[in-house]
Amino acid sequence: MFKRSVLTIFLLSTALAICSSAVFNHAFQEKNVNAIIHKDHGLFKIESLTEATFNQSFRATILNAKAKHFAELNEYYDGLSSVKFISAKVYDSKGDLIYKLKKSDIGDQSNISGISVFEDGRIKWLDLTQQSYPYTIEYEVQKSYQHTFHMPNWYVIPAKNVLVQSSRFEIDSPTEMEPRVFQKNIADSSFKKSIVGSRSHLKWEFQNVKPISKSLRGEEALKYLPIINTSPSKFEYDGYQGDFSTWDDFASWIETLNNGRNDLDTTVRKEIEKLVADVSNDRDRIRMIYDYLQSNTRYVSIQLGIGGYQPFLASTVHNEGYGDCKALSFYTKSLLEAVGIDSKYVLISAGDDPRPIIPEFPQSNFNHAVLCVPNKGDTVWLECTSQTNPFGYMGSFTGNRNALLIDDGKGKIVRTPTYDQSTNSEQHNIEISIEANGDAKADVNTTLRGLSYEQDGLAFVLNMNNDIQKKWVLENSGFSNFDLNAYDLKLVKSDLPEAHIKTSYDLNKYARVSGKRLFFELNPFAELRQPVSRPDSLLKDEFFEIKDGVTKIDSVTFRIPENFRFEYLPEPGKVSTEFGSFESNIESESGIVHFTRKVVIKKGKYPSVGYEAYEGFIKAINRLEAPKVVVNKTT
């Protein structure tokens, strides 16, 4: 990747200049440009079902630290792929060569996660970052593949605030193996196809592509950015041939890999039958089997050749007590089948940056497997890799996205459960007693439901030891100057998980003292809300999105010191818009003030023309969130 600043333009000699000063001047006039990609060229060449190569040539100027990731090269490979060649150079702001890659500079390590795993994945890495900006990097990489299951996608704009001067993507293949292509936001003039003899050549070229101002990922990136998706029709992976022409074809291949894996013996089947013998409700039977899974197995990633796609035998999981997402999901499916409950194996792209599953374009964008139990219309979704996940809860890891449900050789795109303001909630019941010197004592009862129970890693912390739980409470108290006296965290594993948190604090100088007066905020958990990203005019955004709705309810009771009276109490507030609502109420009696507030932020997509109104809604909430009270000493 090659990035260069305007200063480079004027300092580089003609011989060393990478591109013309006119182009650099154009780049300099762009606001907030972090990098200039002078060349990003890729060639994917297919020789057969079991032989392909990918060559990338990249040159870019890095203008500031926000783009240094372009100088951090990571190339992944495994038992069915290899990194054949890497070369790299770095130039300073004057265009002088300051680094040329030596083979010994390339790091090579196992690419495993921080849990017990069996993987053949490895990574070659190279750090070309420099301390002084701007600097320019260039590199070339060649990778080879012993399969055609995965093919590269091409992202013309790889990040926000990056000017792309030249991007080119080519695919060369036998005509009968020409990949299927799904392209978005690409002009016809950018593409050329040619046939020479028995080979097909596809080529896309782009020049001087302007930067975008916001990061786009997943389905949003697919909607707005120029992206080329590629996928095979016929393919072979580790000796297993398949077809990606339709989702049914791919589902049939997956079922071929799964066939015969349910080999639970009679003893195990009878054990499961006995486990649920006294339970007539199918949902409760599913829950009991899920609890059995969580109590008797653990997750271990298996990524060895076809093992990345084919589950263990069910008997292996049962006997060894571990498996990866595929094995544990298929094992659970086998357990349910033992008591006559049908379930469906589901492939999905998990995590906070899921790759989009395009209904009209079969492609392997999956990294995870889960289970769907139709249950006669009362559908239950099961995340089978966690020993602590609440029954039926998908959450932020696998919720609200497309997935491929596999059923009798057919593949169906389905949507996993969505969580919005009706399911995500935060509720605080707070009692605060203020002393004459401004100190206070507080007791807080908090209930977090739905996605809110995951905030700041709480879903994991709930199952950790006391020290880790205490650390979480200290970091998420909501108070700025305090001593923690007591805390208690509990998880209620209902279909919609709840976290119950009880805490007690001594608050130092919660109220500000000024003469005989005390000033304090009625809502200790007020937060400055930031609006979602403004629509990008360059992308011609039609909508902006509030991705996760939430309902927040606070009830706070303050007791003020004896011999103090209320001098000023704010008025209640109310705001209601299509984006949500805010309502607060304030009541006082002798020495006590009660404050309640409810905020609702509605999940949804809204027309871009309404963005200013949305910003106004957020600003109005921020003004009303933390009303101040003044009390005065009477003697």
Secondary structure as a PSIPRED ss2 file (coil, helix, strand):
# PSIPRED VFORMAT (PSIPRED V4.0)

   1 M C   1.000  0.000  0.000
   2 F E   0.000  0.000  1.000
   3 K E   0.000  0.000  1.000
   4 R C   1.000  0.000  0.000
   5 S C   1.000  0.000  0.000
   6 V H   0.000  1.000  0.000
   7 L H   0.000  1.000  0.000
   8 T H   0.000  1.000  0.000
   9 I H   0.000  1.000  0.000
  10 F H   0.000  1.000  0.000
  11 L H   0.000  1.000  0.000
  12 L C   1.000  0.000  0.000
  13 S C   1.000  0.000  0.000
  14 T C   1.000  0.000  0.000
  15 A C   1.000  0.000  0.000
  16 L C   1.000  0.000  0.000
  17 A C   1.000  0.000  0.000
  18 I C   1.000  0.000  0.000
  19 C C   1.000  0.000  0.000
  20 S C   1.000  0.000  0.000
  21 S H   0.000  1.000  0.000
  22 A H   0.000  1.000  0.000
  23 V H   0.000  1.000  0.000
  24 F H   0.000  1.000  0.000
  25 N H   0.000  1.000  0.000
  26 H H   0.000  1.000  0.000
  27 A H   0.000  1.000  0.000
  28 F H   0.000  1.000  0.000
  29 Q H   0.000  1.000  0.000
  30 E C   1.000  0.000  0.000
  31 K C   1.000  0.000  0.000
  32 N C   1.000  0.000  0.000
  33 V C   1.000  0.000  0.000
  34 N C   1.000  0.000  0.000
  35 A E   0.000  0.000  1.000
  36 I E   0.000  0.000  1.000
  37 I E   0.000  0.000  1.000
  38 H E   0.000  0.000  1.000
  39 K E   0.000  0.000  1.000
  40 D E   0.000  0.000  1.000
  41 H E   0.000  0.000  1.000
  42 G E   0.000  0.000  1.000
  43 L E   0.000  0.000  1.000
  44 F E   0.000  0.000  1.000
  45 K E   0.000  0.000  1.000
  46 I E   0.000  0.000  1.000
  47 E E   0.000  0.000  1.000
  48 S E   0.000  0.000  1.000
  49 L C   1.000  0.000  0.000
  50 T C   1.000  0.000  0.000
  51 E E   0.000  0.000  1.000
  52 A E   0.000  0.000  1.000
  53 T E   0.000  0.000  1.000
  54 F E   0.000  0.000  1.000
  55 N E   0.000  0.000  1.000
  56 Q E   0.000  0.000  1.000
  57 S E   0.000  0.000  1.000
  58 F E   0.000  0.000  1.000
  59 R E   0.000  0.000  1.000
  60 A E   0.000  0.000  1.000
  61 T E   0.000  0.000  1.000
  62 I E   0.000  0.000  1.000
  63 L C   1.000  0.000  0.000
  64 N C   1.000  0.000  0.000
  65 A H   0.000  1.000  0.000
  66 K H   0.000  1.000  0.000
  67 A H   0.000  1.000  0.000
  68 K H   0.000  1.000  0.000
  69 H H   0.000  1.000  0.000
  70 F H   0.000  1.000  0.000
  71 A H   0.000  1.000  0.000
  72 E E   0.000  0.000  1.000
  73 L E   0.000  0.000  1.000
  74 N E   0.000  0.000  1.000
  75 E E   0.000  0.000  1.000
  76 Y E   0.000  0.000  1.000
  77 Y E   0.000  0.000  1.000
  78 D C   1.000  0.000  0.000
  79 G C   1.000  0.000  0.000
  80 L C   1.000  0.000  0.000
  81 S E   0.000  0.000  1.000
  82 S E   0.000  0.000  1.000
  83 V E   0.000  0.000  1.000
  84 K E   0.000  0.000  1.000
  85 F E   0.000  0.000  1.000
  86 I E   0.000  0.000  1.000
  87 S E   0.000  0.000  1.000
  88 A E   0.000  0.000  1.000
  89 K E   0.000  0.000  1.000
  90 V E   0.000  0.000  1.000
  91 Y E   0.000  0.000  1.000
  92 D C   1.000  0.000  0.000
  93 S C   1.000  0.000  0.000
  94 K C   1.000  0.000  0.000
  95 G C   1.000  0.000  0.000
  96 D C   1.000  0.000  0.000
  97 L E   0.000  0.000  1.000
  98 I E   0.000  0.000  1.000
  99 Y E   0.000  0.000  1.000
 100 K E   0.000  0.000  1.000
 101 L C   1.000  0.000  0.000
 102 K C   1.000  0.000  0.000
 103 K H   0.000  1.000  0.000
 104 S H   0.000  1.000  0.000
 105 D H   0.000  1.000  0.000
 106 I C   1.000  0.000  0.000
 107 G E   0.000  0.000  1.000
 108 D E   0.000  0.000  1.000
 109 Q E   0.000  0.000  1.000
 110 S E   0.000  0.000  1.000
 111 N C   1.000  0.000  0.000
 112 I C   1.000  0.000  0.000
 113 S C   1.000  0.000  0.000
 114 G C   1.000  0.000  0.000
 115 I C   1.000  0.000  0.000
 116 S C   1.000  0.000  0.000
 117 V E   0.000  0.000  1.000
 118 F E   0.000  0.000  1.000
 119 E E   0.000  0.000  1.000
 120 D C   1.000  0.000  0.000
 121 G C   1.000  0.000  0.000
 122 R E   0.000  0.000  1.000
 123 I E   0.000  0.000  1.000
 124 K E   0.000  0.000  1.000
 125 W E   0.000  0.000  1.000
 126 L E   0.000  0.000  1.000
 127 D E   0.000  0.000  1.000
 128 L C   1.000  0.000  0.000
 129 T C   1.000  0.000  0.000
 130 Q C   1.000  0.000  0.000
 131 Q C   1.000  0.000  0.000
 132 S C   1.000  0.000  0.000
 133 Y C   1.000  0.000  0.000
 134 P C   1.000  0.000  0.000
 135 Y E   0.000  0.000  1.000
 136 T E   0.000  0.000  1.000
 137 I E   0.000  0.000  1.000
 138 E E   0.000  0.000  1.000
 139 Y E   0.000  0.000  1.000
 140 E E   0.000  0.000  1.000
 141 V E   0.000  0.000  1.000
 142 Q E   0.000  0.000  1.000
 143 K E   0.000  0.000  1.000
 144 S E   0.000  0.000  1.000
 145 Y E   0.000  0.000  1.000
 146 Q C   1.000  0.000  0.000
 147 H C   1.000  0.000  0.000
 148 T C   1.000  0.000  0.000
 149 F C   1.000  0.000  0.000
 150 H C   1.000  0.000  0.000
 151 M C   1.000  0.000  0.000
 152 P C   1.000  0.000  0.000
 153 N C   1.000  0.000  0.000
 154 W E   0.000  0.000  1.000
 155 Y E   0.000  0.000  1.000
 156 V C   1.000  0.000  0.000
 157 I C   1.000  0.000  0.000
 158 P C   1.000  0.000  0.000
 159 A C   1.000  0.000  0.000
 160 K C   1.000  0.000  0.000
 161 N C   1.000  0.000  0.000
 162 V E   0.000  0.000  1.000
 163 L E   0.000  0.000  1.000
 164 V E   0.000  0.000  1.000
 165 Q E   0.000  0.000  1.000
 166 S E   0.000  0.000  1.000
 167 S E   0.000  0.000  1.000
 168 R E   0.000  0.000  1.000
 169 F E   0.000  0.000  1.000
 170 E E   0.000  0.000  1.000
 171 I E   0.000  0.000  1.000
 172 D E   0.000  0.000  1.000
 173 S E   0.000  0.000  1.000
 174 P E   0.000  0.000  1.000
 175 T H   0.000  1.000  0.000
 176 E H   0.000  1.000  0.000
 177 M H   0.000  1.000  0.000
 178 E C   1.000  0.000  0.000
 179 P C   1.000  0.000  0.000
 180 R E   0.000  0.000  1.000
 181 V E   0.000  0.000  1.000
 182 F E   0.000  0.000  1.000
 183 Q E   0.000  0.000  1.000
 184 K E   0.000  0.000  1.000
 185 N C   1.000  0.000  0.000
 186 I C   1.000  0.000  0.000
 187 A C   1.000  0.000  0.000
 188 D H   0.000  1.000  0.000
 189 S H   0.000  1.000  0.000
 190 S H   0.000  1.000  0.000
 191 F E   0.000  0.000  1.000
 192 K E   0.000  0.000  1.000
 193 K E   0.000  0.000  1.000
 194 S E   0.000  0.000  1.000
 195 I E   0.000  0.000  1.000
 196 V E   0.000  0.000  1.000
 197 G C   1.000  0.000  0.000
 198 S C   1.000  0.000  0.000
 199 R E   0.000  0.000  1.000
 200 S E   0.000  0.000  1.000
 201 H E   0.000  0.000  1.000
 202 L E   0.000  0.000  1.000
 203 K E   0.000  0.000  1.000
 204 W E   0.000  0.000  1.000
 205 E E   0.000  0.000  1.000
 206 F E   0.000  0.000  1.000
 207 Q E   0.000  0.000  1.000
 208 N E   0.000  0.000  1.000
 209 V E   0.000  0.000  1.000
 210 K C   1.000  0.000  0.000
 211 P C   1.000  0.000  0.000
 212 I C   1.000  0.000  0.000
 213 S C   1.000  0.000  0.000
 214 K C   1.000  0.000  0.000
 215 S C   1.000  0.000  0.000
 216 L C   1.000  0.000  0.000
 217 R C   1.000  0.000  0.000
 218 G H   0.000  1.000  0.000
 219 E H   0.000  1.000  0.000
 220 E H   0.000  1.000  0.000
 221 A H   0.000  1.000  0.000
 222 L H   0.000  1.000  0.000
 223 K H   0.000  1.000  0.000
 224 Y H   0.000  1.000  0.000
 225 L C   1.000  0.000  0.000
 226 P C   1.000  0.000  0.000
 227 I E   0.000  0.000  1.000
 228 I E   0.000  0.000  1.000
 229 N E   0.000  0.000  1.000
 230 T E   0.000  0.000  1.000
 231 S E   0.000  0.000  1.000
 232 P C   1.000  0.000  0.000
 233 S C   1.000  0.000  0.000
 234 K E   0.000  0.000  1.000
 235 F E   0.000  0.000  1.000
 236 E E   0.000  0.000  1.000
 237 Y E   0.000  0.000  1.000
 238 D C   1.000  0.000  0.000
 239 G C   1.000  0.000  0.000
 240 Y E   0.000  0.000  1.000
 241 Q E   0.000  0.000  1.000
 242 G E   0.000  0.000  1.000
 243 D E   0.000  0.000  1.000
 244 F C   1.000  0.000  0.000
 245 S C   1.000  0.000  0.000
 246 T C   1.000  0.000  0.000
 247 W H   0.000  1.000  0.000
 248 D H   0.000  1.000  0.000
 249 D H   0.000  1.000  0.000
 250 F H   0.000  1.000  0.000
 251 A H   0.000  1.000  0.000
 252 S H   0.000  1.000  0.000
 253 W H   0.000  1.000  0.000
 254 I H   0.000  1.000  0.000
 255 E H   0.000  1.000  0.000
 256 T H   0.000  1.000  0.000
 257 L H   0.000  1.000  0.000
 258 N H   0.000  1.000  0.000
 259 N C   1.000  0.000  0.000
 260 G C   1.000  0.000  0.000
 261 R C   1.000  0.000  0.000
 262 N C   1.000  0.000  0.000
 263 D C   1.000  0.000  0.000
 264 L C   1.000  0.000  0.000
 265 D C   1.000  0.000  0.000
 266 T H   0.000  1.000  0.000
 267 T H   0.000  1.000  0.000
 268 V H   0.000  1.000  0.000
 269 R H   0.000  1.000  0.000
 270 K H   0.000  1.000  0.000
 271 E H   0.000  1.000  0.000
 272 I H   0.000  1.000  0.000
 273 E H   0.000  1.000  0.000
 274 K H   0.000  1.000  0.000
 275 L H   0.000  1.000  0.000
 276 V C   1.000  0.000  0.000
 277 A C   1.000  0.000  0.000
 278 D C   1.000  0.000  0.000
 279 V C   1.000  0.000  0.000
 280 S C   1.000  0.000  0.000
 281 N C   1.000  0.000  0.000
 282 D H   0.000  1.000  0.000
 283 R H   0.000  1.000  0.000
 284 D H   0.000  1.000  0.000
 285 R H   0.000  1.000  0.000
 286 I H   0.000  1.000  0.000
 287 R H   0.000  1.000  0.000
 288 M H   0.000  1.000  0.000
 289 I H   0.000  1.000  0.000
 290 Y H   0.000  1.000  0.000
 291 D H   0.000  1.000  0.000
 292 Y H   0.000  1.000  0.000
 293 L H   0.000  1.000  0.000
 294 Q H   0.000  1.000  0.000
 295 S H   0.000  1.000  0.000
 296 N H   0.000  1.000  0.000
 297 T C   1.000  0.000  0.000
 298 R E   0.000  0.000  1.000
 299 Y E   0.000  0.000  1.000
 300 V C   1.000  0.000  0.000
 301 S E   0.000  0.000  1.000
 302 I E   0.000  0.000  1.000
 303 Q E   0.000  0.000  1.000
 304 L C   1.000  0.000  0.000
 305 G H   0.000  1.000  0.000
 306 I H   0.000  1.000  0.000
 307 G H   0.000  1.000  0.000
 308 G H   0.000  1.000  0.000
 309 Y C   1.000  0.000  0.000
 310 Q C   1.000  0.000  0.000
 311 P C   1.000  0.000  0.000
 312 F C   1.000  0.000  0.000
 313 L C   1.000  0.000  0.000
 314 A H   0.000  1.000  0.000
 315 S H   0.000  1.000  0.000
 316 T H   0.000  1.000  0.000
 317 V H   0.000  1.000  0.000
 318 H H   0.000  1.000  0.000
 319 N H   0.000  1.000  0.000
 320 E H   0.000  1.000  0.000
 321 G C   1.000  0.000  0.000
 322 Y E   0.000  0.000  1.000
 323 G E   0.000  0.000  1.000
 324 D C   1.000  0.000  0.000
 325 C H   0.000  1.000  0.000
 326 K H   0.000  1.000  0.000
 327 A H   0.000  1.000  0.000
 328 L H   0.000  1.000  0.000
 329 S H   0.000  1.000  0.000
 330 F H   0.000  1.000  0.000
 331 Y H   0.000  1.000  0.000
 332 T H   0.000  1.000  0.000
 333 K H   0.000  1.000  0.000
 334 S H   0.000  1.000  0.000
 335 L H   0.000  1.000  0.000
 336 L H   0.000  1.000  0.000
 337 E H   0.000  1.000  0.000
 338 A H   0.000  1.000  0.000
 339 V C   1.000  0.000  0.000
 340 G C   1.000  0.000  0.000
 341 I C   1.000  0.000  0.000
 342 D C   1.000  0.000  0.000
 343 S C   1.000  0.000  0.000
 344 K E   0.000  0.000  1.000
 345 Y E   0.000  0.000  1.000
 346 V E   0.000  0.000  1.000
 347 L E   0.000  0.000  1.000
 348 I E   0.000  0.000  1.000
 349 S C   1.000  0.000  0.000
 350 A C   1.000  0.000  0.000
 351 G C   1.000  0.000  0.000
 352 D C   1.000  0.000  0.000
 353 D C   1.000  0.000  0.000
 354 P C   1.000  0.000  0.000
 355 R C   1.000  0.000  0.000
 356 P C   1.000  0.000  0.000
 357 I C   1.000  0.000  0.000
 358 I C   1.000  0.000  0.000
 359 P C   1.000  0.000  0.000
 360 E C   1.000  0.000  0.000
 361 F C   1.000  0.000  0.000
 362 P C   1.000  0.000  0.000
 363 Q C   1.000  0.000  0.000
 364 S C   1.000  0.000  0.000
 365 N C   1.000  0.000  0.000
 366 F C   1.000  0.000  0.000
 367 N C   1.000  0.000  0.000
 368 H E   0.000  0.000  1.000
 369 A E   0.000  0.000  1.000
 370 V E   0.000  0.000  1.000
 371 L E   0.000  0.000  1.000
 372 C E   0.000  0.000  1.000
 373 V E   0.000  0.000  1.000
 374 P C   1.000  0.000  0.000
 375 N H   0.000  1.000  0.000
 376 K H   0.000  1.000  0.000
 377 G H   0.000  1.000  0.000
 378 D C   1.000  0.000  0.000
 379 T C   1.000  0.000  0.000
 380 V E   0.000  0.000  1.000
 381 W E   0.000  0.000  1.000
 382 L E   0.000  0.000  1.000
 383 E C   1.000  0.000  0.000
 384 C C   1.000  0.000  0.000
 385 T C   1.000  0.000  0.000
 386 S C   1.000  0.000  0.000
 387 Q C   1.000  0.000  0.000
 388 T C   1.000  0.000  0.000
 389 N C   1.000  0.000  0.000
 390 P C   1.000  0.000  0.000
 391 F C   1.000  0.000  0.000
 392 G C   1.000  0.000  0.000
 393 Y C   1.000  0.000  0.000
 394 M C   1.000  0.000  0.000
 395 G H   0.000  1.000  0.000
 396 S H   0.000  1.000  0.000
 397 F H   0.000  1.000  0.000
 398 T H   0.000  1.000  0.000
 399 G C   1.000  0.000  0.000
 400 N C   1.000  0.000  0.000
 401 R C   1.000  0.000  0.000
 402 N E   0.000  0.000  1.000
 403 A E   0.000  0.000  1.000
 404 L E   0.000  0.000  1.000
 405 L E   0.000  0.000  1.000
 406 I E   0.000  0.000  1.000
 407 D E   0.000  0.000  1.000
 408 D C   1.000  0.000  0.000
 409 G C   1.000  0.000  0.000
 410 K E   0.000  0.000  1.000
 411 G E   0.000  0.000  1.000
 412 K E   0.000  0.000  1.000
 413 I E   0.000  0.000  1.000
 414 V E   0.000  0.000  1.000
 415 R E   0.000  0.000  1.000
 416 T C   1.000  0.000  0.000
 417 P C   1.000  0.000  0.000
 418 T C   1.000  0.000  0.000
 419 Y C   1.000  0.000  0.000
 420 D C   1.000  0.000  0.000
 421 Q C   1.000  0.000  0.000
 422 S C   1.000  0.000  0.000
 423 T C   1.000  0.000  0.000
 424 N C   1.000  0.000  0.000
 425 S E   0.000  0.000  1.000
 426 E E   0.000  0.000  1.000
 427 Q E   0.000  0.000  1.000
 428 H E   0.000  0.000  1.000
 429 N E   0.000  0.000  1.000
 430 I E   0.000  0.000  1.000
 431 E E   0.000  0.000  1.000
 432 I E   0.000  0.000  1.000
 433 S E   0.000  0.000  1.000
 434 I E   0.000  0.000  1.000
 435 E C   1.000  0.000  0.000
 436 A C   1.000  0.000  0.000
 437 N C   1.000  0.000  0.000
 438 G C   1.000  0.000  0.000
 439 D C   1.000  0.000  0.000
 440 A E   0.000  0.000  1.000
 441 K E   0.000  0.000  1.000
 442 A E   0.000  0.000  1.000
 443 D E   0.000  0.000  1.000
 444 V E   0.000  0.000  1.000
 445 N E   0.000  0.000  1.000
 446 T E   0.000  0.000  1.000
 447 T E   0.000  0.000  1.000
 448 L E   0.000  0.000  1.000
 449 R E   0.000  0.000  1.000
 450 G H   0.000  1.000  0.000
 451 L H   0.000  1.000  0.000
 452 S H   0.000  1.000  0.000
 453 Y H   0.000  1.000  0.000
 454 E H   0.000  1.000  0.000
 455 Q H   0.000  1.000  0.000
 456 D H   0.000  1.000  0.000
 457 G H   0.000  1.000  0.000
 458 L H   0.000  1.000  0.000
 459 A H   0.000  1.000  0.000
 460 F H   0.000  1.000  0.000
 461 V H   0.000  1.000  0.000
 462 L C   1.000  0.000  0.000
 463 N C   1.000  0.000  0.000
 464 M C   1.000  0.000  0.000
 465 N C   1.000  0.000  0.000
 466 N H   0.000  1.000  0.000
 467 D H   0.000  1.000  0.000
 468 I H   0.000  1.000  0.000
 469 Q H   0.000  1.000  0.000
 470 K H   0.000  1.000  0.000
 471 K H   0.000  1.000  0.000
 472 W H   0.000  1.000  0.000
 473 V H   0.000  1.000  0.000
 474 L H   0.000  1.000  0.000
 475 E H   0.000  1.000  0.000
 476 N C   1.000  0.000  0.000
 477 S C   1.000  0.000  0.000
 478 G C   1.000  0.000  0.000
 479 F C   1.000  0.000  0.000
 480 S C   1.000  0.000  0.000
 481 N C   1.000  0.000  0.000
 482 F E   0.000  0.000  1.000
 483 D E   0.000  0.000  1.000
 484 L E   0.000  0.000  1.000
 485 N E   0.000  0.000  1.000
 486 A E   0.000  0.000  1.000
 487 Y E   0.000  0.000  1.000
 488 D E   0.000  0.000  1.000
 489 L E   0.000  0.000  1.000
 490 K E   0.000  0.000  1.000
 491 L E   0.000  0.000  1.000
 492 V E   0.000  0.000  1.000
 493 K C   1.000  0.000  0.000
 494 S C   1.000  0.000  0.000
 495 D C   1.000  0.000  0.000
 496 L C   1.000  0.000  0.000
 497 P C   1.000  0.000  0.000
 498 E E   0.000  0.000  1.000
 499 A E   0.000  0.000  1.000
 500 H E   0.000  0.000  1.000
 501 I E   0.000  0.000  1.000
 502 K E   0.000  0.000  1.000
 503 T E   0.000  0.000  1.000
 504 S E   0.000  0.000  1.000
 505 Y E   0.000  0.000  1.000
 506 D E   0.000  0.000  1.000
 507 L E   0.000  0.000  1.000
 508 N C   1.000  0.000  0.000
 509 K C   1.000  0.000  0.000
 510 Y C   1.000  0.000  0.000
 511 A C   1.000  0.000  0.000
 512 R E   0.000  0.000  1.000
 513 V E   0.000  0.000  1.000
 514 S E   0.000  0.000  1.000
 515 G C   1.000  0.000  0.000
 516 K C   1.000  0.000  0.000
 517 R E   0.000  0.000  1.000
 518 L E   0.000  0.000  1.000
 519 F E   0.000  0.000  1.000
 520 F E   0.000  0.000  1.000
 521 E E   0.000  0.000  1.000
 522 L C   1.000  0.000  0.000
 523 N C   1.000  0.000  0.000
 524 P C   1.000  0.000  0.000
 525 F C   1.000  0.000  0.000
 526 A C   1.000  0.000  0.000
 527 E C   1.000  0.000  0.000
 528 L C   1.000  0.000  0.000
 529 R C   1.000  0.000  0.000
 530 Q C   1.000  0.000  0.000
 531 P C   1.000  0.000  0.000
 532 V C   1.000  0.000  0.000
 533 S C   1.000  0.000  0.000
 534 R C   1.000  0.000  0.000
 535 P C   1.000  0.000  0.000
 536 D C   1.000  0.000  0.000
 537 S C   1.000  0.000  0.000
 538 L C   1.000  0.000  0.000
 539 L C   1.000  0.000  0.000
 540 K C   1.000  0.000  0.000
 541 D C   1.000  0.000  0.000
 542 E C   1.000  0.000  0.000
 543 F E   0.000  0.000  1.000
 544 F E   0.000  0.000  1.000
 545 E E   0.000  0.000  1.000
 546 I E   0.000  0.000  1.000
 547 K C   1.000  0.000  0.000
 548 D C   1.000  0.000  0.000
 549 G C   1.000  0.000  0.000
 550 V E   0.000  0.000  1.000
 551 T E   0.000  0.000  1.000
 552 K E   0.000  0.000  1.000
 553 I E   0.000  0.000  1.000
 554 D E   0.000  0.000  1.000
 555 S E   0.000  0.000  1.000
 556 V E   0.000  0.000  1.000
 557 T E   0.000  0.000  1.000
 558 F E   0.000  0.000  1.000
 559 R E   0.000  0.000  1.000
 560 I C   1.000  0.000  0.000
 561 P C   1.000  0.000  0.000
 562 E C   1.000  0.000  0.000
 563 N C   1.000  0.000  0.000
 564 F E   0.000  0.000  1.000
 565 R E   0.000  0.000  1.000
 566 F E   0.000  0.000  1.000
 567 E E   0.000  0.000  1.000
 568 Y E   0.000  0.000  1.000
 569 L C   1.000  0.000  0.000
 570 P C   1.000  0.000  0.000
 571 E C   1.000  0.000  0.000
 572 P C   1.000  0.000  0.000
 573 G C   1.000  0.000  0.000
 574 K E   0.000  0.000  1.000
 575 V E   0.000  0.000  1.000
 576 S E   0.000  0.000  1.000
 577 T E   0.000  0.000  1.000
 578 E C   1.000  0.000  0.000
 579 F C   1.000  0.000  0.000
 580 G E   0.000  0.000  1.000
 581 S E   0.000  0.000  1.000
 582 F E   0.000  0.000  1.000
 583 E E   0.000  0.000  1.000
 584 S E   0.000  0.000  1.000
 585 N E   0.000  0.000  1.000
 586 I E   0.000  0.000  1.000
 587 E E   0.000  0.000  1.000
 588 S E   0.000  0.000  1.000
 589 E E   0.000  0.000  1.000
 590 S C   1.000  0.000  0.000
 591 G C   1.000  0.000  0.000
 592 I E   0.000  0.000  1.000
 593 V E   0.000  0.000  1.000
 594 H E   0.000  0.000  1.000
 595 F E   0.000  0.000  1.000
 596 T E   0.000  0.000  1.000
 597 R E   0.000  0.000  1.000
 598 K E   0.000  0.000  1.000
 599 V E   0.000  0.000  1.000
 600 V E   0.000  0.000  1.000
 601 I E   0.000  0.000  1.000
 602 K C   1.000  0.000  0.000
 603 K C   1.000  0.000  0.000
 604 G E   0.000  0.000  1.000
 605 K E   0.000  0.000  1.000
 606 Y E   0.000  0.000  1.000
 607 P E   0.000  0.000  1.000
 608 S H   0.000  1.000  0.000
 609 V H   0.000  1.000  0.000
 610 G H   0.000  1.000  0.000
 611 Y H   0.000  1.000  0.000
 612 E H   0.000  1.000  0.000
 613 A H   0.000  1.000  0.000
 614 Y H   0.000  1.000  0.000
 615 E H   0.000  1.000  0.000
 616 G H   0.000  1.000  0.000
 617 F H   0.000  1.000  0.000
 618 I H   0.000  1.000  0.000
 619 K H   0.000  1.000  0.000
 620 A H   0.000  1.000  0.000
 621 I H   0.000  1.000  0.000
 622 N H   0.000  1.000  0.000
 623 R H   0.000  1.000  0.000
 624 L H   0.000  1.000  0.000
 625 E C   1.000  0.000  0.000
 626 A C   1.000  0.000  0.000
 627 P C   1.000  0.000  0.000
 628 K E   0.000  0.000  1.000
 629 V E   0.000  0.000  1.000
 630 V E   0.000  0.000  1.000
 631 V E   0.000  0.000  1.000
 632 N E   0.000  0.000  1.000
 633 K E   0.000  0.000  1.000
 634 T C   1.000  0.000  0.000
 635 T C   1.000  0.000  0.000
